[in-house]
Amino acid sequence: MSPKTPDYDPLIERYGLFVLTVVVYLSFFFNLGPVPLFDLDEGAFSEATREMLASGNYITTYLGGDLRFDKPILIYWLQAASVKLFGLNEFALRLPSALAATAWAALLYLFTKRLFDAKTALLATLFMVSALQISVIAKAAIADALLNLWIAASMFSILLYIKSDEKRWLYAAFAAIGFGMLTKGPVAVMIPVAVTFLYFLFKRDLKRWAVSVFNPVGILIFLAVALPWYLLEYMDQGMKFIEGFFFKHNLSRFENSFEGHSGSIFYYIPVLLVGTMPFTGVLTAAIIRIKEWISNDTTLFLVLWFGFVFIFFSFSGTKLPHYVIYGYTPLFIIMALQFSSIKSPLWIVLPPAVLMLVLIFLPEIANAALPSVKDPYAKALIEESGSLFGWRYKMEIALLLAALVVAWRMIEGKLAKSLVTGAVTLLLVNGTILPTYAALAQQPIKEAALFAKKHRLDVVMWGINVPSFMVYSEKIVPRRDPEPGEIVLTKITKLKEVESYQSIFKKYGIVLVRIDSMKKGKE
């Protein structure tokens, strides 16, 4: 029998789903459109979608006019459909991710309620929706929210099949894996195959694993979903697609550090602790009881799911923060099961309180670290950021911290307090932190692009890679060294290589200039 959480807060029993819906809005949809696109990833996906719509080629993706084999096609199709409906803007480009994250949360709730109970389902979904990393990728115009939907759907279906032996769940898993293959490629196949192998190895029933994995009807369903686009892409691009997608962007990412994204085997420990904020304390308490979780068949499956993802990507040559999210879904369920055993409120209240205090003093921390910052552009950003991180920034965080303290004193019950904690943290992140950071790092790119579009400027990117500039200017922009007379988008620190130039646009370290002449040796 699966472990269950005892008791139910009457307030949450009546209003839990309504409050959870509000938290979903704050996490996935609040400020979905006003915040400019973030480079590199959001800009790259969005520009590839824009070029798809401009060219009418819905099979092969391009970025800056060059072939882009980074990811399969599904997210581009969904973004293109959204742009057709709502126009080329941040809201339209991010909407597919927000909807995918909402479906992911709904699946988590329904599955957890089916196998455990309503309270556990509410808690697991709250922990997911409130988590900082989930909130960020749910509003990002990239493929990861969609991929996590398919991973969750496939893994939940597999577990239901294991428990019921009903073939419909096995076939649903194959279909979800097929859509995952269309979203991000082999990783959507690897995770369910590897985790189920480990599970049946633990249960000493590898025969059932083999029968399930090689089910002919399931394989046909998978191929019916995923194969048509792969065949069309191969017919269009031949071996360039095989080499670019399968070898470069899949095998090479594991074997080597790709695009400078490397790290030690401990890389994902701090990512995990920060990414599950504000409920890192609940996670820590759950990890302490790991032996208890592996003694139950259902939670064993969940532990193996997270454990495989965490260990596999810890040893991968390429490391990016969002890779570990593929294993977050089972963690949220385990955290929910752990919740009733938490006695001290410090496990819940301390992490978000510490986060808010750190963020209040972030400008001072950044200025103190300034002498050790080696990147001239980063140093310039910190030096120019004072107006954005002034008294208003501090006041907003201080008020939210005060609201959290008052709510904790007034509200009874850990569940109600946790819902408030999640809501306040999301207001902090999506109402203050992301907009402030975007105003510093991305708003200058957007404004420069709109300026170039308005004045019909032909621009060259030099020493900078910001695809969002092409999205906003609605024009392919080459990246190369400039010639005298050309207008360049670059970082202010690159101007030391220029002998003479005319300034056209300047904001927070981003400039548009017309090059008159380069310094000797730079021509």
C-alpha positions in Angstrom: 0.0 0.0 0.0 1.3 3.5 -0.9 2.2 5.8 1.9 -0.3 8.6 2.6 -0.2 11.9 4.3 -2.6 12.1 7.3 -5.2 14.7 8.2 -6.5 17.5 6.0 -6.5 21.2 6.8 -10.2 22.3 6.6 -9.3 25.6 4.9 -7.3 23.9 2.2 -9.9 21.2 1.8 -12.4 23.9 0.8 -10.2 26.4 -1.0 -7.0 24.5 -1.9 -7.6 24.1 -5.6 -8.7 27.7 -6.0 -5.6 29.0 -4.2 -3.4 26.6 -6.2 -4.9 28.0 -9.4 -3.9 31.5 -8.2 -0.4 30.2 -7.5 -0.3 28.7 -11.0 -1.2 32.1 -12.5 1.5 33.8 -10.5 4.1 31.2 -11.5 3.3 30.6 -15.1 1.4 33.6 -16.5 2.1 36.6 -14.4 4.4 39.0 -16.4 4.5 36.4 -19.3 4.5 39.2 -21.9 6.1 42.4 -20.4 9.5 40.9 -19.7 11.8 40.9 -22.8 13.2 37.7 -24.2 16.3 36.4 -22.6 19.4 35.5 -24.6 20.8 33.1 -25.5 18.1 30.4 -25.4 14.8 32.3 -25.6 16.2 34.5 -28.4 17.5 31.5 -30.4 14.2 29.5 -30.2 12.1 32.6 -30.9 14.2 33.7 -33.9 14.2 30.2 -35.4 10.4 30.3 -35.1 10.3 33.8 -36.7 12.4 32.6 -39.6 10.2 29.5 -40.0 7.2 31.7 -40.4 9.0 34.1 -42.7 10.3 31.3 -45.0 7.3 29.0 -44.9 9.6 26.1 -44.3 7.9 24.1 -41.4 10.3 21.1 -41.6 13.8 22.5 -41.1 14.7 25.3 -38.7 17.2 28.0 -39.3 18.8 30.6 -37.0 20.4 33.7 -38.5 20.0 32.0 -41.9 22.0 29.0 -40.9 20.8 25.5 -40.3 19.8 24.9 -36.7 19.8 21.2 -35.6 19.7 21.9 -31.8 16.2 20.6 -31.2 13.4 18.8 -33.0 10.4 20.5 -34.4 7.4 20.4 -32.0 8.1 23.5 -29.9 8.7 25.5 -33.1 5.3 24.4 -34.5 3.5 25.4 -31.3 5.3 28.7 -31.1 4.5 29.4 -34.8 0.8 28.6 -34.2 0.8 31.0 -31.2 2.5 33.8 -33.1 -0.1 33.3 -35.9 -2.9 33.8 -33.3 -1.4 36.6 -31.1 1.3 38.2 -33.2 5.1 38.2 -32.9 5.6 39.2 -29.2 6.9 37.7 -26.0 3.5 36.5 -24.8 2.8 34.5 -28.0 6.3 33.0 -28.0 6.1 32.0 -24.3 2.5 30.8 -24.2 3.2 27.2 -25.4 5.6 26.8 -22.5 3.2 28.2 -20.0 0.4 26.0 -21.2 2.7 22.9 -21.2 3.7 23.7 -17.6 0.1 24.0 -16.6 -0.7 20.6 -18.2 2.4 19.2 -16.4 1.1 20.5 -13.1 -2.4 19.1 -13.8 -0.9 15.7 -14.6 1.1 15.8 -11.4 -2.0 16.6 -9.4 -4.2 13.9 -11.0 -1.6 11.2 -10.8 -0.6 11.9 -7.2 -4.3 12.1 -6.1 -4.9 8.7 -7.8 -2.0 6.9 -6.1 -2.0 8.8 -2.8 -4.6 11.3 -1.7 -5.9 14.8 -2.4 -3.7 16.5 0.2 -0.5 14.9 -1.1 -1.6 16.0 -4.7 -2.1 19.6 -3.6 1.2 19.7 -1.8 3.2 18.1 -4.7 1.7 20.5 -7.2 2.3 23.4 -4.9 5.9 22.5 -4.5 6.3 22.1 -8.3 4.5 25.4 -9.2 6.3 27.4 -6.6 9.8 26.1 -7.4 12.0 28.9 -8.8 13.4 26.8 -11.6 10.0 25.6 -12.7 8.6 29.1 -12.7 11.4 30.3 -14.8 11.3 27.5 -17.5 7.5 27.6 -17.5 7.7 31.2 -18.8 10.6 30.6 -21.1 10.2 30.4 -24.9 12.3 27.1 -25.0 11.5 23.4 -25.3 12.0 22.3 -21.6 8.5 22.9 -20.1 7.1 20.9 -23.0 9.7 18.1 -22.7 9.0 17.8 -18.9 5.3 17.4 -19.7 6.0 14.4 -21.9 8.5 12.9 -19.5 6.0 13.2 -16.6 3.2 11.8 -18.8 5.4 8.8 -19.9 6.7 8.0 -16.4 3.3 8.3 -14.8 1.8 6.1 -17.4 4.5 3.5 -16.9 4.0 3.5 -13.1 0.2 3.0 -13.6 0.9 0.2 -16.0 3.3 -1.5 -13.5 0.6 -1.3 -10.8 -2.4 -2.2 -13.0 -1.0 -4.2 -15.9 -3.4 -2.4 -18.2 -2.0 -2.1 -21.7 -3.7 1.3 -22.2 -1.2 2.9 -19.8 1.8 1.3 -21.6 0.5 2.6 -25.0 0.0 6.0 -23.4 3.6 5.9 -22.3 4.8 5.1 -25.8 2.8 8.0 -27.2 4.2 10.4 -24.7 7.7 9.3 -25.4 7.1 9.9 -29.1 6.0 13.4 -28.4 9.0 13.9 -26.2 11.2 12.6 -29.1 9.6 15.3 -31.3 10.3 17.9 -28.6 13.9 17.3 -27.6 15.1 14.0 -29.0 16.6 10.9 -27.5 16.6 12.1 -23.9 12.8 11.5 -23.9 13.5 7.9 -24.7 16.5 7.4 -22.5 15.0 8.5 -19.2 12.0 6.1 -19.1 14.0 3.2 -20.6 16.8 3.6 -18.1 14.6 4.2 -15.1 12.3 1.2 -15.8 15.4 -1.0 -16.4 16.7 0.0 -12.9 13.3 -0.5 -11.3 12.8 -4.0 -12.8 16.4 -4.9 -12.0 15.7 -4.0 -8.3 12.5 -6.1 -8.5 14.4 -9.0 -10.3 11.9 -9.0 -13.1 13.9 -7.9 -16.2 11.7 -10.2 -18.3 8.7 -7.9 -17.8 10.9 -4.9 -18.6 11.9 -6.5 -21.9 8.4 -7.5 -22.8 7.2 -3.9 -22.0 10.0 -2.0 -23.8 9.7 -4.2 -27.0 6.0 -4.3 -27.1 5.2 -4.1 -30.9 2.0 -2.1 -30.6 3.8 0.4 -28.4 6.7 0.7 -30.8 4.3 1.3 -33.7 2.6 4.1 -31.6 6.0 5.7 -30.9 7.0 5.5 -34.5 3.6 6.9 -35.7 4.1 10.0 -33.5 7.8 10.7 -34.0 9.0 9.1 -37.2 7.3 11.2 -39.9 9.1 14.5 -39.1 12.5 12.7 -38.7 12.1 11.1 -42.1 11.1 14.4 -43.7 14.0 16.1 -42.1 16.4 13.4 -43.3 14.9 13.7 -46.8 15.5 17.5 -46.7 19.0 17.6 -45.1 20.4 14.1 -45.4 23.5 13.3 -43.3 23.9 16.9 -42.2 20.8 16.3 -40.0 22.1 13.0 -38.6 25.6 14.5 -37.9 24.2 17.8 -36.6 21.4 16.6 -34.4 22.2 13.1 -33.2 26.0 13.3 -33.0 26.7 17.0 -32.3 23.8 18.0 -30.2 23.2 14.7 -28.4 26.2 12.4 -28.1 28.7 15.2 -28.0 26.8 17.0 -25.3 27.3 14.1 -23.0 30.9 13.3 -24.0 32.2 16.9 -24.1 31.6 20.3 -22.7 29.4 22.0 -25.3 29.5 25.8 -25.8 31.5 26.2 -22.6 28.8 24.7 -20.3 30.9 22.5 -18.0 31.1 21.9 -14.3 32.2 19.4 -11.6 30.2 16.4 -10.6 28.8 18.5 -7.8 27.4 21.1 -10.2 23.7 20.1 -9.6 23.8 20.2 -5.8 23.5 24.0 -5.5 21.3 24.1 -8.6 18.9 21.7 -6.8 19.0 23.7 -3.5 18.2 27.0 -5.2 15.9 25.6 -7.9 13.5 24.1 -5.4 13.2 27.3 -3.4 11.1 28.3 -1.4 10.7 24.7 -0.2 14.3 23.6 -0.1 13.9 22.8 3.6 11.2 20.3 2.8 13.4 18.7 0.1 16.3 18.4 2.6 14.0 16.8 5.2 12.8 14.3 2.5 16.4 13.4 1.4 17.3 12.5 5.0 14.6 9.8 4.9 15.9 8.2 1.7 15.9 4.7 3.1 12.2 4.8 3.9 11.3 5.9 0.4 13.1 3.0 -1.3 11.3 0.4 0.9 8.0 1.1 -1.0 7.5 0.1 -4.6 5.9 3.4 -5.7 8.4 5.7 -4.0 11.3 3.4 -5.1 10.3 4.2 -8.7 10.2 7.9 -7.9 13.6 7.8 -6.2 15.1 5.9 -9.2 13.6 8.4 -11.5 15.2 11.4 -9.8 18.4 9.5 -8.9 19.1 8.4 -12.5 18.6 12.0 -13.9 20.8 13.5 -11.2 23.7 11.1 -11.5 23.6 10.8 -15.3 23.7 14.6 -15.9 26.3 15.0 -13.1 28.7 13.0 -15.2 27.7 14.6 -18.5 30.3 16.7 -20.2 27.8 19.5 -20.9 26.0 20.8 -17.8 23.1 23.3 -17.9 20.9 24.1 -14.9 17.6 22.9 -16.5 18.9 19.3 -17.2 18.2 18.3 -13.6 14.6 19.4 -13.8 13.9 16.2 -15.8 14.0 14.5 -12.4 12.2 17.1 -10.3 8.6 15.7 -10.8 9.2 12.7 -8.5 10.9 14.9 -6.0 7.8 17.0 -5.5 5.8 13.9 -4.7 8.3 12.7 -2.2 8.4 16.2 -0.6 4.7 16.1 -0.3 4.8 12.7 1.4 7.4 14.1 3.8 5.5 17.2 4.7 3.3 15.7 7.5 6.5 14.6 9.3 7.9 18.1 9.5 7.6 19.4 13.0 9.7 22.6 13.0 8.3 25.5 10.9 11.9 26.5 10.3 12.1 23.9 7.5 9.5 25.8 5.6 10.0 29.5 6.6 13.8 29.8 6.8 14.8 29.2 3.1 12.5 31.9 1.6 13.4 34.3 4.4 17.1 33.9 3.7 16.5 34.2 0.0 14.7 37.5 0.5 17.4 38.9 2.8 20.1 38.0 0.3 18.1 39.7 -2.5 17.6 42.8 -0.5 21.4 43.2 -0.1 22.2 41.9 -3.6 23.5 45.3 -4.9 25.9 45.6 -1.9 27.0 42.0 -2.4 27.6 42.6 -6.1 29.6 45.8 -5.4 31.7 44.1 -2.8 32.5 41.4 -5.4 33.3 43.9 -8.1 37.1 43.9 -7.7 37.1 40.1 -8.4 34.9 40.3 -11.5 37.1 39.6 -14.5 34.6 40.0 -17.3 34.7 43.7 -18.3 31.1 43.7 -19.6 29.8 42.1 -16.3 31.7 44.7 -14.4 30.2 47.5 -16.5 26.7 46.1 -15.9 27.2 46.1 -12.1 28.6 49.6 -12.2 25.6 50.9 -14.2 22.9 49.0 -12.3 22.5 51.3 -9.4 19.3 53.0 -10.7 17.5 49.7 -11.1 18.5 48.2 -7.7 17.8 51.3 -5.7 15.3 52.1 -2.8 12.3 50.9 -4.8 13.8 47.5 -5.4 14.7 47.1 -1.7 11.3 48.4 -0.6 9.4 45.9 -2.8 11.3 43.0 -1.3 11.1 44.3 2.3 7.3 44.7 1.9 7.0 41.1 0.6 9.1 39.8 3.5 7.0 41.7 6.0 3.8 40.3 4.4 5.2 36.8 4.7 6.0 37.3 8.4 2.5 38.7 9.1 0.8 35.9 7.2 2.8 33.3 9.0 1.7 34.8 12.4 -1.9 35.1 11.4 -2.6 31.9 9.4 -3.0 28.5 11.1 -1.8 25.2 9.6 1.3 24.2 7.7 -0.6 23.8 4.4 -2.1 27.3 4.4 1.2 28.8 5.4 3.0 26.9 2.6 0.5 28.2 0.0 1.1 31.8 1.2 4.9 31.2 1.1 4.7 29.9 -2.4 2.5 32.9 -3.6 4.7 35.5 -1.9 7.9 34.0 -3.3 6.5 34.0 -6.8 5.4 37.6 -6.5 9.0 38.4 -5.5 10.6 36.5 -8.4 8.1 37.3 -11.2 7.1 40.8 -10.0 10.5 42.2 -8.9 13.6 40.0 -9.6 13.0 38.9 -13.2 11.7 42.3 -14.5 14.6 44.1 -12.8 17.2 41.8 -14.2 15.6 41.9 -17.6 15.6 45.7 -17.6 19.4 45.6 -17.0 20.4 42.7 -19.3 17.8 42.4 -22.0 15.8 45.7 -22.3 18.8 47.4 -24.0 18.9 44.7 -26.7 15.2 45.1 -27.3 15.3 48.9 -27.5 18.4 48.8 -29.8 16.6 46.4 -32.1 13.4 48.4 -32.2 15.5 51.5 -32.9 17.3 49.7 -35.8 13.9 48.5 -37.2 12.4 52.0 -37.0 15.3 53.6 -38.8 15.8 50.6 -41.2 19.4 50.2 -40.2 21.6 47.3 -41.5 23.4 46.0 -38.5 26.2 43.6 -37.8 26.6 41.8 -34.5 30.2 42.0 -33.3 31.5 40.3 -30.2 28.0 39.5 -29.0 25.5 36.8 -29.6 21.9 38.0 -28.9 19.4 36.3 -31.3 16.5 38.3 -29.6 17.9 41.3 -31.5 16.8 39.6 -34.7 13.4 38.8 -33.3 12.7 42.4 -32.4 14.2 43.9 -35.5 12.5 41.2 -37.6 15.6 40.8 -39.7 18.5 38.4 -40.0 21.6 40.0 -38.6 25.1 38.6 -39.5 27.7 38.0 -36.8 31.2 38.9 -37.9 33.9 41.5 -37.7 32.7 44.9 -39.0 34.0 47.0 -41.9 34.4 50.8 -41.8 31.1 52.4 -42.5 29.0 49.6 -41.0 26.7 49.9 -38.0 27.4 47.3 -35.3 25.6 46.1 -32.2 28.2 45.3 -29.5 29.2 45.6 -25.9 30.7 48.9 -24.8 33.9 47.1 -23.8 34.5 46.2 -27.5 34.9 49.9 -28.4 38.4 49.9 -27.2 39.3 48.1 -30.4 37.8 51.0 -32.5 39.8 54.0 -33.5 36.8 56.2 -34.5 33.1 55.7 -34.3 29.7 57.5 -34.2 27.4 56.6 -31.3 23.8 55.8 -32.3 22.4 54.1 -29.2 23.7 53.3 -25.8 22.2 51.7 -22.7 23.6 49.6 -19.9 26.7 48.5 -21.7 25.0 47.8 -25.1 25.8 50.1 -28.0 24.9 50.7 -31.6 27.7 52.6 -33.3 28.8 53.4 -36.9 32.4 52.3 -37.4 34.7 55.0 -39.0 38.0 53.2 -38.5 39.5 50.4 -36.5 42.7 50.5 -34.5 45.8 49.2 -36.3 45.9 45.4 -36.1 42.1 45.2 -35.8 41.2 45.8 -39.4 
